[in-house]
């Protein structure tokens, strides 16, 4: 299923729930078989659900502002980035309602006649500041003392801090995710807090003066990340260490809140140097462009990302055409990418298929291991499975130098193996650094089904695609496994 292959699914015209049912049947197949089916079923399900969530997000953005729940917006972002997880607004709302009920219990103990004690109090705003203060005090007691919610200072740049369902599970988050939770509970209890897009640290504001006041000194500012601490204007500046103009104390819309949440994920996606799929960056760009489809900067980033990953060249051309129409001054950058994308399309047409490697070839005589074998790295101790090999190191001089390959006894002039590692990474390992694993086990790698159809309990069985590339490895793997593990050594 290449990226542009999803267009075939879109044209089938069946209801999405029909597809989902079939795909879930595949994913729920028991045992260690059907790995390739499961791998691609997961990809298609990921795509279908994201398309549906994006549709829901666009419908959400079309509603009047007063009908755009901050919590629902946060859930939509969470769902899009985690489409295979069981996340729904109803369940998230139920967890928030549970916290709200705990706050009511605390309020009831301190002031039985408080208007927020009655259920559905959120339908009526509490006008008295002192009664509002009692609500916020009770919220701080429940959230930060009883339930131990806190700002995640130790692992601030973890994407889980931005997903509302994870905030509820882990009881930790960043300023904006905790603010959405705090604001939602307060409003359900009759206290109208408003979001403030403060630089470097998202805040909420609580009006102490006339409703709708434009004077920033008529508000108390609440730091949900800092256990609900209430701040003055000057204390807000101390929080970030510098002076800011009045505009940064103003209230923002739900769309602007979502923009900041997505912007945080976008920055995290740019930091992802280990994940070569750049999935978080791709997801956050999709979300941002759903909100601001004509943002040239992010359109160009999306085009460059697809170009870098070598996927969906036709989509790259569409994006570039849109950029050129929006901003003709981008002609140079657009022209460069168009030229190289067209070259990529032409090269793809000329591809004759994958290289086939025969064991019988003289140049492969030094290759000792075969695909599907569970191996152990002698030096680093990680477990892995072989999914490809070369008779000698095929990486460039820079990689060889950086990896200090010349320090190996046989240097780069020995077989090297493509391996899927149990930590989710893909590596290129020298033959002299690998040995048979005396206790073979499944390798929990997300791409395992891309190459293998089954795990026998001792080794992996290559799927059709891999068999074509290594036609003589399947029998060799079986023979090797029988020799090693059936000899009574275990």
C-alpha positions as CSV (number, residue, x, y, z in Angstrom):
1,X,0.0,0.0,0.0
2,X,2.0,3.0,-1.2
3,X,0.8,6.4,-0.1
4,X,-0.9,7.1,-3.4
5,X,-2.4,3.6,-3.2
6,X,-4.9,4.9,-0.7
7,X,-6.7,6.7,-3.5
8,X,-7.9,3.3,-4.6
9,X,-9.7,2.8,-1.3
10,X,-11.3,6.2,-1.5
11,X,-13.0,5.3,-4.8
12,X,-14.5,2.0,-3.7
13,X,-17.5,3.8,-2.4
14,X,-18.4,1.6,0.6
15,X,-19.3,3.0,4.0
16,X,-16.2,3.4,6.2
17,X,-17.6,1.2,9.0
18,X,-17.7,-1.8,6.5
19,X,-13.9,-1.4,5.9
20,X,-13.3,-1.0,9.6
21,X,-15.1,-4.2,10.5
22,X,-13.1,-6.2,7.9
23,X,-9.8,-4.6,8.9
24,X,-10.5,-5.2,12.7
25,X,-11.2,-8.9,11.9
26,X,-7.7,-9.2,10.4
27,X,-6.1,-7.3,13.3
28,X,-7.8,-9.5,15.8
29,X,-6.6,-12.7,14.2
30,X,-5.1,-14.9,16.9
31,X,-1.6,-16.4,16.8
32,X,1.6,-15.4,15.1
33,X,0.4,-15.7,11.6
34,X,-0.9,-13.2,9.1
35,X,1.7,-10.6,10.1
36,X,1.8,-9.0,6.7
37,X,-2.0,-8.9,6.5
38,X,-2.0,-7.2,9.9
39,X,0.8,-4.8,9.0
40,X,-1.1,-3.4,5.9
41,X,-4.5,-3.7,7.6
42,X,-3.2,-1.4,10.3
43,X,-1.9,1.1,7.7
44,X,-5.2,1.2,5.9
45,X,-7.2,1.5,9.2
46,X,-4.8,4.4,10.2
47,X,-5.5,6.2,7.0
48,X,-9.3,5.7,7.0
49,X,-9.7,6.8,10.6
50,X,-7.6,9.9,10.1
51,X,-9.6,10.9,7.0
52,X,-12.8,10.6,9.1
53,X,-11.3,12.6,12.1
54,X,-10.1,15.3,9.7
55,X,-13.6,15.6,8.4
56,X,-15.0,15.9,12.0
57,X,-12.3,18.6,12.7
58,X,-13.4,20.6,9.7
59,X,-17.0,20.4,10.8
60,X,-16.0,21.4,14.3
61,X,-14.2,24.5,12.9
62,X,-17.3,25.5,10.9
63,X,-19.5,25.8,14.0
64,X,-20.1,29.1,15.9
65,X,-17.4,29.8,18.4
66,X,-19.7,29.3,21.4
67,X,-20.4,25.8,20.2
68,X,-16.7,24.8,20.0
69,X,-15.9,22.9,23.2
70,X,-12.2,23.2,24.1
71,X,-12.3,19.6,25.3
72,X,-13.7,18.3,22.0
73,X,-11.0,20.1,20.1
74,X,-8.3,18.6,22.2
75,X,-9.9,15.1,21.7
76,X,-9.9,15.6,17.9
77,X,-6.2,16.4,17.9
78,X,-5.6,13.4,20.2
79,X,-7.6,11.1,17.9
80,X,-5.8,12.2,14.8
81,X,-2.4,11.6,16.2
82,X,-3.5,8.2,17.7
83,X,-6.1,6.9,15.3
84,X,-5.6,3.3,16.3
85,X,-6.2,4.0,20.0
86,X,-9.7,3.8,21.6
87,X,-10.3,7.5,22.2
88,X,-13.7,9.1,22.1
89,X,-15.2,12.3,23.4
90,X,-17.8,10.4,25.4
91,X,-15.2,8.5,27.5
92,X,-13.0,11.5,28.0
93,X,-16.0,13.6,29.1
94,X,-17.0,10.9,31.5
95,X,-13.6,11.0,33.2
96,X,-13.8,14.8,33.4
97,X,-17.3,14.5,34.9
98,X,-15.9,12.2,37.5
99,X,-13.3,14.7,38.6
100,X,-16.1,17.4,38.6
101,X,-18.2,15.3,40.9
102,X,-15.2,14.9,43.3
103,X,-14.9,18.7,43.3
104,X,-18.6,19.0,44.2
105,X,-18.1,16.7,47.2
106,X,-15.3,18.9,48.5
107,X,-17.5,22.0,48.0
108,X,-20.4,20.3,49.7
109,X,-18.3,19.6,52.8
110,X,-17.2,23.3,53.0
111,X,-20.4,25.1,51.8
112,X,-23.5,22.8,51.5
113,X,-25.5,25.7,50.0
114,X,-23.0,26.5,47.2
115,X,-24.9,26.7,43.9
116,X,-22.2,24.5,42.2
117,X,-23.1,21.6,44.5
118,X,-26.3,20.9,42.5
119,X,-25.8,18.8,39.3
120,X,-25.8,20.7,36.0
121,X,-24.5,23.8,37.8
122,X,-22.5,24.6,34.7
123,X,-25.7,25.7,33.0
124,X,-25.7,28.8,35.2
125,X,-22.7,31.0,35.7
126,X,-22.0,32.0,39.3
127,X,-21.8,35.8,39.5
128,X,-20.2,36.2,43.0
129,X,-16.4,36.3,43.0
130,X,-16.2,34.7,46.4
131,X,-18.3,31.7,45.4
132,X,-16.2,31.3,42.3
133,X,-13.1,31.4,44.5
134,X,-14.5,28.5,46.6
135,X,-14.9,26.5,43.4
136,X,-11.3,27.1,42.3
137,X,-10.0,26.3,45.8
138,X,-12.0,23.0,45.7
139,X,-10.6,22.2,42.2
140,X,-7.1,22.8,43.3
141,X,-7.6,20.5,46.3
142,X,-9.0,17.7,44.1
143,X,-6.7,18.0,41.1
144,X,-3.4,18.7,42.8
145,X,-3.7,17.3,46.3
146,X,-6.1,14.3,46.0
147,X,-5.5,13.2,42.4
148,X,-1.8,14.4,42.3
149,X,-2.0,16.1,38.8
150,X,1.1,18.0,38.0
151,X,3.1,19.7,35.3
152,X,5.6,17.3,33.6
153,X,8.8,19.2,34.3
154,X,11.0,16.2,34.0
155,X,9.8,15.1,30.6
156,X,8.3,18.3,29.2
157,X,8.9,17.5,25.5
158,X,7.1,14.2,25.5
159,X,4.2,14.2,23.0
160,X,2.1,12.3,25.5
161,X,1.8,15.5,27.5
162,X,-0.3,17.0,24.6
163,X,-2.8,14.1,24.3
164,X,-5.8,14.7,26.6
165,X,-6.5,11.0,27.1
166,X,-2.9,10.5,28.3
167,X,-3.1,13.5,30.5
168,X,-6.1,11.9,32.3
169,X,-4.3,8.5,32.5
170,X,-0.9,9.8,33.6
171,X,-2.2,12.8,35.5
172,X,0.5,15.0,34.0
173,X,0.8,17.4,31.1
174,X,2.0,20.7,29.8
175,X,0.5,24.1,30.5
176,X,-2.0,24.1,27.6
177,X,-3.3,20.5,28.1
178,X,-3.7,21.0,31.8
179,X,-5.4,24.4,31.1
180,X,-8.0,22.7,28.8
181,X,-8.8,20.2,31.6
182,X,-8.9,22.9,34.3
183,X,-11.0,25.3,32.2
184,X,-13.5,22.5,31.3
185,X,-14.0,21.5,35.0
186,X,-14.4,25.1,36.1
187,X,-17.1,25.9,33.4
188,X,-19.0,22.7,34.4
189,X,-19.1,24.2,37.9
190,X,-20.3,27.6,36.8
191,X,-17.0,29.5,36.8
192,X,-16.1,31.0,33.4
193,X,-12.4,30.9,32.9
194,X,-10.9,32.1,29.6
195,X,-7.7,30.8,27.7
196,X,-4.8,33.2,27.4
197,X,-2.2,32.5,24.7
198,X,0.7,33.8,26.9
199,X,4.1,33.4,25.4
200,X,6.1,30.3,26.5
201,X,3.5,29.4,29.2
202,X,-0.2,29.0,28.4
203,X,-2.5,30.5,31.1
204,X,-6.2,31.0,32.0
205,X,-7.7,34.3,33.2
206,X,-10.4,34.8,35.8
207,X,-12.3,38.1,35.8
208,X,-12.4,40.1,39.0
209,X,-14.1,43.2,37.6
210,X,-16.9,44.0,35.2
211,X,-17.8,41.2,32.8
212,X,-16.0,41.6,29.5
213,X,-13.5,44.1,30.8
214,X,-10.6,45.0,28.5
215,X,-8.3,46.0,31.4
216,X,-5.8,43.3,32.0
217,X,-5.5,44.3,35.7
218,X,-9.2,43.3,36.2
219,X,-8.1,39.7,35.9
220,X,-6.3,37.0,38.0
221,X,-4.2,34.7,35.8
222,X,-4.2,30.9,36.7
223,X,-1.3,28.6,36.0
224,X,-2.8,25.1,35.7
225,X,0.8,23.8,35.1
226,X,1.8,25.3,38.5
227,X,-0.9,23.6,40.6
228,X,-3.5,26.3,39.9
229,X,-1.5,29.1,41.3
230,X,-3.2,32.5,40.9
231,X,-1.0,35.3,39.5
232,X,-1.1,39.0,39.0
233,X,0.0,40.7,35.7
234,X,3.5,41.3,37.2
235,X,3.8,37.7,38.4
236,X,3.0,36.5,34.9
237,X,6.0,38.4,33.7
238,X,8.2,36.9,36.4
239,X,7.0,33.5,35.3
240,X,8.6,33.8,31.9
241,X,11.4,36.2,32.8
242,X,10.5,39.2,30.6
243,X,8.0,42.0,30.0
244,X,5.2,41.5,27.4
245,X,2.7,43.9,25.9
246,X,-1.0,43.9,26.9
247,X,-2.1,41.9,23.8
248,X,-0.6,38.7,25.2
249,X,-3.1,38.9,28.1
250,X,-6.1,38.8,25.9
251,X,-8.5,35.9,25.5
252,X,-8.2,33.6,22.5
253,X,-10.6,31.4,20.5
254,X,-10.9,27.7,20.5
255,X,-9.3,27.6,17.1
256,X,-6.3,29.6,18.4
257,X,-6.0,27.1,21.3
258,X,-5.9,24.2,18.9
259,X,-3.4,26.0,16.8
260,X,-1.1,26.3,19.7
261,X,-1.6,22.7,20.7
262,X,-0.8,21.6,17.1
263,X,2.1,24.0,17.0
264,X,3.6,22.3,20.1
265,X,3.3,18.9,18.4
266,X,4.8,20.3,15.2
267,X,7.9,21.5,17.1
268,X,8.2,18.0,18.7
269,X,7.8,16.4,15.3
270,X,10.8,18.5,14.0
271,X,12.9,17.2,16.9
272,X,12.2,13.6,16.0
273,X,15.6,12.6,14.6
274,X,15.3,8.9,15.4
275,X,11.9,8.2,13.8
276,X,12.6,8.2,10.1
277,X,8.9,8.0,9.3
278,X,8.4,11.5,10.8
279,X,4.8,10.4,11.7
280,X,4.2,13.1,14.3
281,X,5.5,15.8,12.0
282,X,3.2,14.6,9.2
283,X,0.2,14.4,11.5
284,X,0.7,17.8,13.0
285,X,1.2,19.4,9.5
286,X,-2.1,17.7,8.4
287,X,-3.9,19.2,11.4
288,X,-2.4,22.7,11.0
289,X,-3.2,22.8,7.3
290,X,-6.8,21.6,8.0
291,X,-7.1,24.8,10.1
292,X,-5.0,27.1,7.9
293,X,-5.0,25.5,4.4
294,X,-3.3,28.5,2.8
295,X,-0.3,28.8,5.1
296,X,2.6,28.9,2.7
297,X,5.3,28.2,5.3
298,X,3.6,24.9,6.4
299,X,2.6,23.9,2.9
300,X,6.3,24.3,1.8
301,X,7.4,22.2,4.9
302,X,4.9,19.5,3.9
303,X,6.1,19.4,0.3
304,X,9.8,19.2,1.5
305,X,8.9,16.5,3.9
306,X,7.1,14.3,1.3
307,X,10.0,15.0,-1.1
308,X,12.6,14.0,1.5
309,X,10.7,10.8,2.4
310,X,10.3,9.9,-1.3
311,X,6.6,9.4,-1.0
312,X,3.5,10.6,-2.9
313,X,5.3,12.7,-5.6
314,X,2.0,13.5,-7.3
315,X,0.8,15.0,-4.0
316,X,4.0,17.0,-3.8
317,X,3.3,18.5,-7.2
318,X,-0.3,19.5,-6.1
319,X,1.1,21.2,-3.0
320,X,3.7,23.1,-5.0
321,X,1.1,24.3,-7.5
322,X,-1.0,25.6,-4.6
323,X,2.0,27.4,-3.1
324,X,2.8,29.0,-6.4
325,X,-0.8,30.3,-6.8
326,X,-0.7,31.7,-3.2
327,X,2.7,33.3,-3.3
328,X,4.5,33.7,-6.7
329,X,7.6,34.9,-4.8
330,X,8.3,31.2,-3.9
331,X,9.0,30.5,-7.6
332,X,12.6,29.5,-7.0
333,X,12.0,27.0,-4.2
334,X,8.9,25.7,-6.0
335,X,10.7,25.3,-9.3
336,X,13.6,23.4,-7.7
337,X,11.2,20.9,-6.0
338,X,9.0,20.5,-9.1
339,X,12.1,19.6,-11.2
340,X,13.4,17.0,-8.8
341,X,9.9,15.6,-8.1
342,X,9.3,15.1,-11.9
343,X,12.7,13.3,-12.1
344,X,11.7,11.1,-9.2
345,X,8.4,10.2,-11.0
346,X,10.4,9.3,-14.2
347,X,12.9,7.2,-12.3
348,X,10.0,5.3,-10.6
349,X,8.6,4.5,-14.1
350,X,11.9,3.0,-15.1
351,X,12.3,0.8,-12.0
352,X,12.6,-2.9,-13.0
353,X,11.8,-4.3,-9.5
354,X,13.9,-5.2,-6.5
355,X,17.4,-6.7,-6.8
356,X,17.3,-10.5,-6.4
357,X,20.1,-12.0,-4.4
358,X,21.0,-15.7,-5.1
359,X,23.0,-17.6,-2.6
360,X,24.6,-19.6,-5.4
361,X,26.4,-16.4,-6.7
362,X,30.1,-16.5,-5.9
363,X,30.1,-13.0,-4.5
364,X,27.7,-14.2,-1.8
365,X,29.7,-17.1,-0.5
366,X,30.8,-15.4,2.7
367,X,27.2,-14.7,3.8
368,X,26.6,-17.0,6.8
369,X,23.2,-16.0,8.1
370,X,19.8,-15.9,6.4
371,X,16.7,-13.7,6.6
372,X,14.3,-14.6,9.4
373,X,16.9,-15.7,11.9
374,X,16.7,-14.3,15.4
375,X,20.2,-12.9,16.3
376,X,21.9,-11.3,19.1
377,X,24.5,-8.5,18.8
378,X,27.7,-9.6,20.5
379,X,28.7,-6.1,21.6
380,X,25.5,-4.3,22.4
381,X,23.4,-7.3,23.4
382,X,20.2,-6.4,21.5
383,X,18.0,-9.0,20.0
384,X,17.0,-8.6,16.3
385,X,15.8,-10.4,13.2
386,X,17.5,-10.3,9.8
387,X,15.5,-8.9,6.9
388,X,18.2,-8.3,4.4
389,X,22.0,-8.7,3.7
390,X,24.8,-7.5,1.5
391,X,28.0,-9.4,0.7
392,X,30.0,-6.3,1.9
393,X,29.1,-3.0,3.6
394,X,27.2,-0.9,1.1
395,X,27.1,2.3,3.1
396,X,29.0,5.5,2.1
397,X,32.4,6.5,3.4
398,X,31.0,9.0,5.9
399,X,28.8,6.4,7.5
400,X,31.7,3.9,7.6
401,X,33.9,6.5,9.3
402,X,31.2,7.6,11.8
403,X,30.4,4.1,12.8
404,X,34.2,3.2,13.1
405,X,33.7,0.2,10.9
406,X,37.5,0.1,10.1
407,X,38.2,-0.8,13.7
408,X,36.5,-4.2,13.1
409,X,38.9,-7.1,12.4
410,X,37.3,-7.6,8.9
411,X,36.3,-3.9,8.4
412,X,33.7,-3.1,5.7
413,X,34.8,-6.1,3.6
414,X,32.5,-8.6,5.2
415,X,28.7,-9.3,5.0
416,X,26.5,-6.7,6.6
417,X,22.9,-7.4,7.6
418,X,19.7,-5.3,7.8
419,X,18.1,-6.1,11.1
420,X,14.9,-5.1,12.9
421,X,15.8,-4.5,16.6
422,X,13.6,-5.1,19.6
423,X,13.7,-1.4,20.5
424,X,11.9,-0.5,17.3
425,X,15.0,0.7,15.4
426,X,16.5,-0.6,12.1
427,X,20.2,-1.2,12.0
428,X,23.0,-2.4,9.7
429,X,25.2,-4.9,11.5
430,X,28.5,-6.5,10.6
431,X,28.5,-10.3,10.4
432,X,31.3,-10.6,13.0
433,X,29.1,-8.8,15.5
434,X,26.1,-11.1,15.2
435,X,25.5,-14.6,16.7
436,X,22.6,-17.0,16.9
437,X,20.3,-16.2,19.7
438,X,20.1,-19.3,22.0
439,X,16.7,-18.2,23.2
440,X,14.9,-16.9,20.1
441,X,11.8,-14.7,20.8
442,X,9.4,-12.4,18.9
443,X,10.9,-9.1,18.0
444,X,8.3,-6.3,18.8
445,X,9.1,-4.1,15.8
446,X,6.3,-2.1,14.1
447,X,7.7,-3.1,10.6
448,X,7.9,-6.8,11.2
449,X,4.8,-7.5,9.0
450,X,6.4,-5.6,6.2
451,X,8.9,-8.4,5.7
452,X,7.5,-11.5,7.4
453,X,4.2,-13.4,7.3
454,X,4.6,-15.6,10.4
455,X,6.7,-16.3,13.6
456,X,7.1,-20.0,14.2
457,X,8.3,-19.6,17.7
458,X,12.0,-19.9,16.6
459,X,12.3,-17.9,13.4
460,X,10.3,-15.6,11.1
461,X,9.0,-16.8,7.8
462,X,9.6,-14.3,4.9
463,X,6.6,-13.0,3.1
464,X,6.2,-13.1,-0.7
465,X,7.9,-9.7,-1.2
466,X,11.0,-10.8,0.7
467,X,11.0,-14.3,-0.8
468,X,11.3,-12.7,-4.3
469,X,14.4,-10.8,-3.2
470,X,16.0,-13.7,-1.4
471,X,14.7,-16.8,-3.2
472,X,17.1,-19.3,-1.6
473,X,17.0,-18.0,1.9
474,X,13.7,-19.6,3.1
475,X,15.0,-23.2,2.9
476,X,18.4,-22.2,4.3
477,X,16.7,-20.6,7.3
478,X,14.6,-23.7,8.0
479,X,17.7,-25.9,7.7
480,X,19.7,-23.6,10.0
481,X,17.0,-23.5,12.6
482,X,16.6,-27.3,12.5
483,X,20.4,-27.7,12.9
484,X,20.7,-25.3,15.8
485,X,17.5,-25.7,17.8
486,X,16.6,-29.3,17.2
487,X,19.9,-30.9,18.2
488,X,19.1,-31.1,21.9
489,X,21.1,-28.1,22.8
490,X,18.0,-26.3,24.2
